Amino acid sequence: MQAGNYAATLHFLKTVKELGPEKAKGAGRATVAAMKQMPTEDDCFGKGLIRVDGRKIHPSYLFRVKQADAIHEPGAIFDLITTTAAGEAFRPLSEGGCKLVQG
C-alpha cells in the first residue's frame, strides 16, 4: 500500500508540475485527464500508464525473501523471481465493465 501511495503521489506531483499549480488546483478533471495522458515512472513499479478506466498498468514482480545467510548487503533482502509484463499483469480494459469507458 505504501509503495502504491508513493507512486500515485509522485505521478500527481509530476502532473501538477507539468500543468502548473494554478491550473491543477482549478480543474480536477483536467488534472486527472493529464495524469492519464502522461506515462508513469517511479522506483517502485517502473514505467507504466493510467488507463482510461483509471487503472494503473505496470509490470508485476514476484520476489522471495532471502535466507538470512544469503544477505550480503544491507537492504538486499529480496530475490526477483519473475516479472509479468504490464500488458499481461492486469485484466484487459475490454473485460473490465467500467461504466466510465465509452464504447
N, C-alpha and C positions, 0 to 999 in steps of 0.2 A: 504494500500500500504506500509506503513512504517513497519508494522509487517511482511509482506512478504519479504520485502527487508532485514530486520533484520535476519529472519530465513535463507534466502538464503546466506547471507554473513557469518553467523555463520557456516553453513554447509560447505561452501567453505573453511573457515579458518581451520575447523577441518580436512578437506581433505588435505589441504596443510601441516598441522602438521603431519598427517599420512604418506604422501608421502615424505615429506621433501621439503623445498622451492626450491631447485635447480631442482629437478625432476618436480615439479609442474610448475615452470616457463619454463622449457624446452619442455614440451609436453602438450599442451592444451587438445588434445583428450584424453590423458591418465588421465588427471585431471578430465575431465568430466566423463570418464568411472569409475573412482574411486568414484566419487560423487554418481553415480548411484548404485554402489555396497554397499556403506555404508548406514546404516539406518540413518534417520534424527531424531533429537530430540532437541526441544527448548521450551522455556517457553511460546511461543505464540500458537503453534499448536500441541505440544506434539510429540509423536512418529509417524514416517511416513517413507516414502521412495520416491525415484525418479524412476519412471518407465522408461523403455527403450525409450519411446517416449518423455521423458523429463518432463512429468507432475509430479508435487509434489503431493503425495497422503497422506492425513492425515485426522483425524476426522474433522467434520464441526460442529461449535457451533452456536446456536441461543441464543442471550442474549436480555434482556429487560432492559432498563434504569429504575432504581428505582425512585420512587417519592421522593422528597426532604426530607419529614419527615421520610422516611424509611432508610435513610443513617445514619448509626451509627458509621462508621469508615471512616477516610479519604481514598479516593480511592476506597472504596467498593460501587461503584455506579451501578453495573450490577447484575441482577439475571440470572443464567443459566436456560434457558427454556428447551432445549433439545440438545442432541448430536447425530449426524448422524455418524455412523461408517465409517471409511476410505474407506472400500470396497463398500459402498453404496453412498458415497458423490460425486463421480466423475464418468464420463462416462467410461464404460469398454474399455479397450485397443482395444478389437476386433471391437468396433464401432467407433473408432477414425479416421480411414482412413489416419493415418500418413504414409507418404512415407518413413520415416526413419525406420519403423518397417518392418522387413523381414518376409515373410510368410504369 
